[in-house]
Amino acid sequence: MKLLPDRWAQWLDTHVRGSIVTRTTLAILGPAMILGLTFASFVSGSVERSEQQRAQVRLQQLLSTVERTAQIACYLKDHTLADEIAHGLISNRSVSRVTIISGTDTLSQVDNPETHKRDSNGVVIAKQIFSPFDPRELVGSVSLLVDRAAIRAEAASYSRASTLAMGLEVALIALGVAIAVYFFSTRPIKAVSNELHRIRFDTNARLHAPTRNRFDEIGTLVTDVNALIASLAELLATERQLRTAHEIGERKLRLIFEKAESGLFVLDDQGILESWNPAFSRLLRLSSAQLPQSGATSLQQLLPAHAVHLGQLIRQCLSTGQSYDLDLELQALGTPGAAWIGVALNPIGPTALQGIVNDITERKRDEFSARELANLATQDTLTGLLNRRGLDMALGTSFAGSVDPELALLQIDLDYFKEVNDAHGHQGGDRVLRHVARILERNARRGDLIARPGGDEFVIALLGMSNPSKAEQIARAIIAEIQQPIGLSTDSVRISASIGIAFVLPAGDSPEAIMSRADAAMYSAKRAGRGQVCLAPTPESPQAGAAA
């Protein structure tokens, strides 16, 4: 609901809210009028009482003026003289009745026809009249009936005149203030404002302070505004230069972005791709139907086989604020179209990452070839275990790292393997050897060395083992599992194993020496009936060579 019509609201906005003069005048005039009216209402009563008292004093003085004449009229009982005195006194508007008495006689009584009926019970002012010849002889009296209404009317008139004069004085002061504000504040400020609206910041134009205001607050304001304009102009020039440099740099980066051989991309904290270059799509082997959509396709969707690892990589980068990389296999090496890519992510904000994709297929192929050659040199191709060379190198490394390493060597030789090989051929024998290799892997501990030096012989190096009972327990578990039936293509076969155990001697030892002792213990187990475990003798237990 509108309190004022639009026309009046617009007038108020223009002439009151938009005018310092009007608001300053109202700010001064309003409180001044309120204070003036309050003061006038407070003073009017006092003025009226004061005027009544002054009126009574004037009437007393008036009686004193005619006292000499009244003495003669009362002494002579002259009615004519008394009437003249009474008519002279009744001419005062404040007197309602005049009475002159001599002894018991009323010499004259005159009423004011305008005021007598209005206030017949007014205040009486009386003065005793003494003989002109004997001041102690009372010859009469003169009494005046005062018209209080007339006195109040006169006092009120005076009070209104005073209030009007005060109001006029306040209005004149407010007008003077308004004129002073206009000439000394509003008009200079308006001139500065108009000039400010015409200034262009891309030029060297500056404001000019009015001549009369160069050294006052308005002059200081103009100086400050000019300093601000200069600062803004400098900032605009700097911003323009930076924008130009940014555009040049952006064009350079765009060229690099588009022509780079590496795949460049930006994604958010959820892995959603925001931008990428052509090399990105090419390196990921994306068809036209697989091309991502900005803000809708995630990196995990493009590489679903690696979605879990990519999600972990994104979270790791954002949580630590550091860059990380990940090698991903698009297609296995050794197959047609084999491909590997390296993905590196770097946080560029709390919820954004920048990534680089590189083709690392050649590097991975070189690494694969190197591993293949190393495996061929140290691994048994049939079982995947270490071969003789791999075992020698691993034992040499263990002894090189410590003078007397804690180590138990299990020399394992299969029993009845020749019969299986003769009955089922090399294919059946190879299957049994692979079966035994898996048994050894299950029973050995993580980090232990497992090898097939050749034929039906196997070796396990229990690293960090110094407990003979524990080593014997592992050996018996291996024998028990090897003795279980082994299924071949047509039927099942049974074999066994003889195991010799040797420990590193505290007085100094070598890989060749411990292998020799373990081999001797193994033959002792075979002579004891096969399927046995035999500990090689040590200086502390020379009888340990017996089969257990």
VOGU-3710 file (C-alpha; in Angstrom, 3 decimals, decimal comma):
1> mkllpdrwaq> 0,000/0,000/0,000  1,435/3,391/-1,052  1,440/6,105/1,613  2,036/8,880/-0,942  1,185/9,238/-4,635  4,039/8,705/-7,056  4,131/12,415/-7,877  4,642/13,395/-4,232  7,140/10,586/-3,673  9,144/11,795/-6,674
11> wldthvrgsi> 9,010/15,369/-5,395  10,289/14,238/-1,979  13,134/12,274/-3,584  14,143/15,283/-5,710  13,711/18,214/-3,304  14,162/16,665/0,130  16,233/13,493/0,008  18,301/14,827/-2,897  18,935/18,321/-1,472  21,441/19,061/1,269
21> vtrttlailg> 19,975/22,579/1,612  16,429/21,321/2,232  17,534/18,609/4,620  19,875/20,965/6,520  17,146/23,655/6,745  14,592/21,136/7,969  17,131/19,686/10,391  17,638/23,150/11,920  14,120/24,573/11,515  12,295/21,541/12,876
31> pamilgltfa> 14,061/21,295/16,255  14,154/25,110/16,526  10,379/25,386/15,997  9,698/22,603/18,465  11,965/24,187/21,079  10,486/27,677/20,354  6,906/26,496/20,714  7,771/24,594/23,884  9,514/27,640/25,307  6,680/29,979/24,213
41> sfvsgsvers> 4,033/27,781/25,824  6,083/27,666/29,005  6,720/31,422/29,018  3,221/32,558/27,981  1,764/31,790/31,413  4,570/33,639/33,131  4,167/36,573/30,743  0,436/36,702/31,427  0,942/36,762/35,206  3,624/39,394/34,829
51> eqqraqvrlq> 1,331/41,534/32,668  -1,481/41,271/35,227  0,869/42,419/37,959  2,106/45,279/35,766  -1,504/46,298/35,033  -2,299/46,463/38,739  0,847/48,493/39,375  -0,205/50,895/36,582  -3,653/51,276/38,170  -2,061/51,966/41,575
61> qllstverta> 0,092/54,608/39,928  -3,021/55,999/38,208  -4,774/56,347/41,607  -1,728/58,088/43,000  -1,903/60,544/40,071  -5,487/61,641/40,867  -5,070/61,439/44,662  -4,608/65,218/45,116  -7,704/66,005/43,113  -9,687/63,301/44,943
71> qiacylkdht> -8,663/64,807/48,324  -10,275/68,113/47,318  -13,398/66,448/45,911  -13,897/64,305/49,054  -13,132/67,133/51,459  -15,602/69,489/49,720  -18,028/66,649/48,825  -17,992/67,958/45,285  -19,980/65,523/43,097  -19,041/67,269/39,865
81> ladeiahgli> -15,301/67,044/40,553  -15,728/63,415/41,681  -17,546/62,575/38,410  -14,721/64,080/36,367  -12,175/62,011/38,323  -14,288/58,840/37,856  -14,737/59,365/34,116  -11,021/59,968/33,753  -10,242/56,672/35,550  -12,929/54,656/33,719
91> snrsvsrvti> -11,305/55,488/30,384  -8,708/52,823/31,208  -9,849/49,582/29,499  -8,716/47,501/32,465  -11,166/49,316/34,853  -14,728/48,008/35,024  -16,103/50,377/37,710  -14,911/53,493/39,596  -16,415/54,399/42,989  -15,565/57,595/44,981
101> isgtdtlsqv> -16,862/57,760/48,555  -16,696/60,625/51,062  -17,660/59,529/54,537  -20,930/57,659/54,044  -21,819/59,436/50,840  -21,062/58,090/47,388  -19,858/61,050/45,448  -19,565/59,214/42,106  -19,908/55,675/40,729  -19,213/55,104/37,035
111> dnpethkrds> -19,387/51,727/35,199  -17,660/50,787/31,971  -20,546/49,510/29,835  -18,245/47,213/27,774  -16,644/45,344/30,661  -18,879/45,688/33,734  -21,237/42,840/32,901  -18,414/40,640/31,638  -16,541/40,581/34,962  -18,643/41,980/37,839
121> ngvviakqif> -16,636/40,015/40,425  -13,216/41,360/39,473  -10,372/42,455/41,729  -10,956/45,712/43,671  -8,120/48,206/44,078  -8,918/50,858/46,723  -7,027/53,889/47,960  -7,870/55,877/51,117  -8,165/59,646/50,728  -6,974/61,945/53,532
131> spfdprelvg> -7,672/65,633/54,133  -5,449/67,979/52,142  -4,997/69,977/55,333  -4,565/67,172/57,848  -2,825/64,034/56,572  -4,274/62,047/59,469  -7,894/62,872/58,743  -9,614/60,269/56,519  -12,120/61,997/54,295  -12,957/59,237/51,753
141> svsllvdraa> -11,753/56,539/49,369  -11,409/55,758/45,672  -11,923/52,106/44,564  -11,384/50,548/41,143  -13,000/47,273/40,013  -10,353/45,673/37,752  -11,503/43,744/34,624  -9,386/40,576/34,787  -10,559/39,383/31,382  -9,257/42,531/29,778
151> iraeaasysr> -5,907/42,115/31,545  -5,700/38,475/30,461  -6,588/39,431/26,888  -3,899/42,060/26,868  -1,347/39,628/28,345  -2,322/36,941/25,794  -1,953/39,439/22,972  1,510/40,298/24,193  2,348/36,604/24,512  1,193/35,916/20,943
161> astlamglev> 3,198/38,805/19,665  6,278/37,471/21,465  5,713/33,955/20,106  5,215/35,298/16,590  8,400/37,318/16,854  10,282/34,264/18,097  8,912/32,116/15,257  9,852/34,772/12,724  13,310/34,928/14,211  13,700/31,119/13,942
171> alialgvaia> 12,453/31,175/10,332  14,906/33,916/9,439  17,747/31,987/11,083  16,778/28,806/9,201  16,584/30,770/5,954  19,983/32,268/6,619  21,420/28,829/7,362  19,851/27,449/4,171  21,330/30,272/2,114  24,730/29,801/3,782
181> vyffstrpik> 24,624/26,018/3,187  23,651/26,562/-0,442  26,360/29,103/-1,226  29,148/27,629/0,884  28,469/23,868/0,577  25,773/22,729/-1,828  26,608/24,847/-4,834  30,385/24,089/-4,714  29,689/20,393/-4,191  27,182/20,408/-7,057
191> avsnelhrir> 29,731/22,097/-9,299  32,333/19,463/-8,357  29,776/16,686/-8,958  28,840/18,011/-12,409  32,492/18,248/-13,367  33,153/14,739/-12,032  30,391/13,330/-14,268  32,096/14,786/-17,325  35,540/13,344/-16,563  36,865/10,356/-18,523
201> fdtnarlhap> 39,279/8,183/-16,587  41,269/7,310/-19,685  42,375/10,955/-19,995  44,451/13,167/-17,749  41,465/15,371/-16,830  41,224/16,445/-13,192  38,683/18,275/-11,029  39,082/21,991/-10,262  38,187/23,233/-6,813  35,987/26,380/-6,673
211> trnrfdeigt> 38,075/29,481/-6,041  36,537/30,193/-2,637  36,925/26,563/-1,504  40,501/25,770/-2,389  41,695/25,729/1,206  38,650/24,356/3,028  37,138/20,875/3,300  35,731/20,982/-0,248  39,169/21,822/-1,602  40,614/18,906/0,370
221> lvtdvnalia> 37,857/16,669/-1,029  38,693/17,721/-4,596  42,384/17,017/-3,966  41,561/13,555/-2,601  39,236/12,812/-5,521  41,949/13,874/-7,979  44,380/11,510/-6,254  41,791/8,749/-6,492  41,208/9,506/-10,187  44,951/9,359/-10,815
231> slaellater> 45,168/6,052/-8,982  42,210/4,637/-10,921  43,667/5,832/-14,219  46,950/4,125/-13,356  45,133/0,948/-12,377  43,141/1,020/-15,621  46,313/1,442/-17,654  47,982/-1,408/-15,778  44,904/-3,587/-16,169  44,817/-2,844/-19,891
241> qlrtaheige> 48,473/-3,811/-20,232  47,929/-6,979/-18,208  44,884/-7,881/-20,308  46,905/-7,450/-23,487  49,761/-9,540/-22,095  47,260/-12,147/-20,929  45,685/-12,354/-24,360  49,084/-12,792/-25,971  50,057/-15,450/-23,441  46,720/-17,176/-23,871
251> rklrlifeka> 47,196/-17,353/-27,647  50,647/-18,840/-27,112  49,353/-21,374/-24,621  46,416/-22,216/-26,881  48,843/-23,000/-29,707  50,945/-25,164/-27,399  47,780/-26,768/-26,003  46,458/-27,657/-29,444  49,755/-28,781/-31,004  51,366/-30,545/-28,023
261> esglfvlddq> 52,265/-34,215/-28,426  51,324/-34,830/-24,797  47,673/-35,057/-23,821  46,637/-32,077/-21,681  43,380/-31,928/-19,746  41,624/-30,296/-16,781  39,148/-32,085/-14,508  37,233/-31,372/-11,295  37,359/-33,176/-7,948  34,941/-35,840/-9,228
271> gileswnpaf> 37,068/-36,589/-12,288  34,713/-34,788/-14,704  36,657/-33,491/-17,717  36,359/-29,753/-18,339  38,817/-29,325/-21,231  41,353/-31,362/-23,207  43,503/-31,126/-26,312  43,442/-33,348/-29,424  46,466/-35,351/-28,242  44,473/-36,470/-25,180
281> srllrlssaq> 41,860/-38,248/-27,300  44,533/-39,708/-29,576  46,648/-41,143/-26,749  43,597/-42,733/-25,089  42,711/-44,427/-28,430  39,205/-42,903/-28,340  36,935/-43,371/-31,328  34,624/-40,597/-32,528  31,749/-42,174/-30,589  33,850/-42,260/-27,393
291> lpqsgatslq> 34,917/-38,603/-27,425  34,129/-36,992/-24,042  31,636/-34,200/-23,456  32,804/-31,216/-21,403  31,292/-31,223/-17,922  29,562/-34,584/-18,479  32,225/-37,269/-19,021  34,659/-38,418/-16,347  38,170/-39,768/-16,804  37,045/-42,936/-15,025
301> qllpahavhl> 34,369/-43,487/-17,678  36,936/-43,252/-20,467  39,205/-45,768/-18,684  36,776/-48,085/-16,832  39,404/-50,788/-16,266  41,413/-48,310/-14,164  38,492/-46,359/-12,601  39,367/-47,384/-9,026  43,048/-46,421/-9,331  42,186/-43,118/-11,033
311> gqlirqclst> 39,695/-42,226/-8,271  42,368/-42,956/-5,641  44,878/-40,825/-7,574  42,454/-37,849/-7,705  41,693/-38,051/-3,982  45,377/-38,387/-3,114  46,313/-35,291/-5,136  43,528/-33,145/-3,638  44,108/-34,282/-0,042  47,893/-33,709/-0,096
321> gqsydldlel> 48,055/-30,820/-2,570  50,901/-32,562/-4,406  51,254/-34,049/-7,871  51,216/-37,799/-8,471  51,456/-40,029/-11,535  50,200/-43,442/-12,551  51,157/-45,877/-15,326  48,143/-47,468/-17,020  48,052/-50,396/-19,411  45,614/-49,899/-22,269
331> qalgtpgaaw> 46,522/-53,221/-23,898  48,963/-55,860/-22,660  52,487/-55,900/-24,025  53,228/-58,796/-26,298  49,805/-58,494/-27,931  48,902/-56,622/-31,126  48,243/-52,930/-30,427  49,957/-53,019/-27,003  49,894/-49,580/-25,369  50,775/-47,950/-22,046
341> igvalnpigp> 50,124/-44,361/-20,966  51,449/-42,338/-18,062  48,899/-40,092/-16,319  50,181/-37,271/-14,085  47,811/-35,074/-12,028  48,620/-31,761/-10,358  46,166/-29,795/-8,141  45,506/-26,253/-9,421  42,825/-25,389/-6,875  40,727/-26,905/-4,092
351> talqgivndi> 38,446/-28,656/-6,608  40,405/-28,698/-9,866  43,311/-30,675/-11,279  45,473/-30,379/-14,364  46,644/-33,561/-16,028  49,163/-34,730/-18,594  49,018/-37,976/-20,575  52,144/-39,371/-22,261  52,673/-42,471/-24,383  55,101/-44,680/-22,436
361> terkrdefsa> 54,656/-47,811/-24,559  58,290/-47,842/-25,748  59,634/-47,432/-22,225  57,380/-50,200/-20,945  58,407/-52,406/-23,871  62,063/-51,860/-22,988  61,354/-52,628/-19,338  59,401/-55,730/-20,369  62,254/-56,927/-22,536  64,737/-56,350/-19,723
371> relanlatqd> 62,557/-58,280/-17,280  62,126/-61,109/-19,754  65,879/-61,411/-20,194  66,438/-61,256/-16,434  63,770/-63,899/-15,881  65,274/-66,182/-18,504  68,647/-65,894/-16,747  67,408/-66,500/-13,181  64,053/-68,334/-13,413  63,096/-71,903/-14,149
381> tltgllnrrg> 60,869/-71,751/-17,209  58,869/-74,838/-16,222  57,867/-73,892/-12,644  58,515/-70,158/-12,515  60,836/-70,686/-9,496  64,452/-69,576/-9,288  66,916/-71,665/-11,248  70,440/-72,547/-10,159  71,800/-69,152/-11,240  68,982/-67,267/-9,521
391> ldmalgtsfa> 69,466/-69,268/-6,308  73,223/-68,639/-6,281  72,702/-64,902/-6,842  70,024/-64,658/-4,106  72,121/-66,628/-1,566  75,162/-64,550/-2,448  73,185/-61,373/-1,792  72,010/-62,727/1,605  75,540/-63,626/2,696  76,968/-60,364/1,340
401> gsvdpelall> 74,573/-58,336/3,488  75,583/-60,071/6,732  78,610/-62,018/7,972  76,494/-64,784/9,509  72,903/-64,409/8,278  70,176/-66,370/10,022  69,135/-68,871/7,391  67,908/-72,459/7,107  68,386/-74,252/3,777  66,002/-77,071/2,827
411> qidldyfkev> 67,352/-79,437/0,146  64,378/-81,383/-1,319  64,592/-84,399/-3,566  61,483/-86,158/-4,898  61,090/-89,887/-4,263  59,601/-92,191/-6,897  59,605/-89,388/-9,486  61,530/-91,535/-12,008  58,698/-94,102/-12,002  56,139/-91,413/-12,743
421> ndahghqggd> 58,296/-90,017/-15,525  58,765/-93,448/-17,051  55,061/-94,333/-16,833  53,553/-91,026/-17,958  56,301/-89,438/-19,994  57,867/-86,038/-19,707  54,477/-84,339/-19,955  53,244/-86,123/-16,827  56,562/-85,485/-15,107  56,415/-81,752/-15,892
431> rvlrhvaril> 52,906/-81,591/-14,451  54,101/-83,212/-11,224  57,018/-80,775/-10,983  54,699/-77,773/-11,374  52,357/-79,280/-8,748  55,236/-79,632/-6,283  56,359/-76,042/-6,995  52,944/-74,738/-5,971  53,070/-76,828/-2,745  56,435/-75,284/-1,869
441> ernarrgdli> 55,087/-71,777/-2,509  52,150/-72,415/-0,194  54,292/-73,674/2,662  57,147/-71,179/2,396  56,865/-67,787/4,025  56,749/-64,415/2,330  60,294/-63,433/1,357  61,750/-66,952/1,431  63,758/-68,189/-1,595  62,338/-71,133/-3,581
451> arpggdefvi> 64,349/-72,691/-6,411  64,490/-75,692/-8,733  68,184/-76,155/-9,487  67,384/-78,967/-11,909  65,655/-82,329/-12,409  63,505/-83,297/-9,436  65,529/-81,306/-6,888  64,137/-78,232/-5,103  65,646/-75,814/-2,578  63,967/-73,490/-0,039
461> allgmsnpsk> 66,025/-70,879/1,836  64,138/-69,884/5,003  65,516/-66,370/5,572  65,774/-65,258/9,178  65,188/-68,835/10,464  67,264/-70,016/13,450  64,826/-72,444/15,077  65,452/-76,084/13,986  62,072/-77,240/15,275  60,253/-74,644/13,180
471> aeqiaraiia> 62,289/-75,534/10,081  61,564/-79,229/10,620  57,850/-78,463/11,047  57,771/-76,692/7,657  59,656/-79,596/6,026  57,244/-82,221/7,382  54,231/-80,136/6,217  55,751/-80,102/2,709  56,309/-83,885/2,719  52,776/-84,518/3,960
481> eiqqpiglst> 51,240/-82,474/1,163  53,532/-83,931/-1,541  52,516/-87,462/-0,506  48,880/-86,746/-1,387  47,639/-88,228/-4,709  48,406/-86,105/-7,765  45,816/-86,203/-10,536  47,076/-86,619/-14,074  45,131/-86,856/-17,323  44,337/-90,604/-17,020
491> dsvrisasig> 44,875/-91,513/-13,371  46,569/-90,266/-10,193  50,066/-90,928/-8,922  51,803/-90,814/-5,561  55,281/-89,586/-4,811  57,186/-88,514/-1,722  60,158/-86,318/-0,811  63,326/-86,494/1,261  64,458/-83,218/2,847  67,802/-82,248/4,337
501> iafvlpagds> 68,093/-79,133/6,503  71,264/-77,137/7,164  71,727/-73,958/9,214  74,365/-71,245/8,836  77,329/-71,974/11,113  78,120/-69,175/13,591  81,862/-69,486/13,044  81,525/-68,369/9,428  79,879/-69,967/6,455  79,272/-69,659/2,714
511> peaimsrada> 76,470/-70,505/0,250  78,477/-73,416/-1,178  79,181/-74,870/2,272  75,605/-74,722/3,553  74,261/-76,195/0,296  76,778/-79,039/0,581  75,720/-79,808/4,161  72,007/-79,638/3,241  72,660/-81,999/0,283  74,433/-84,488/2,550
521> amysakragr> 71,570/-84,349/5,057  69,089/-84,980/2,208  70,942/-88,150/1,172  70,920/-89,242/4,802  67,119/-88,870/4,768  66,895/-90,997/1,602  69,025/-93,719/3,181  66,746/-93,627/6,215  63,796/-94,805/4,108  62,672/-91,824/2,045
531> gqvclaptpe> 59,889/-89,381/3,009  62,130/-88,324/5,919  63,621/-85,065/7,263  67,281/-84,932/8,308  69,117/-82,061/10,035  72,747/-81,473/9,114  75,059/-81,759/12,138  76,355/-78,545/13,779  79,103/-78,022/16,371  76,430/-77,685/19,084
541> spqagaaa> 74,533/-80,853/18,007  76,903/-83,325/16,320  74,237/-86,087/16,408  71,699/-84,037/14,394  72,584/-85,852/11,196  70,209/-88,702/12,024  66,885/-88,800/10,174  63,997/-87,538/12,220
//
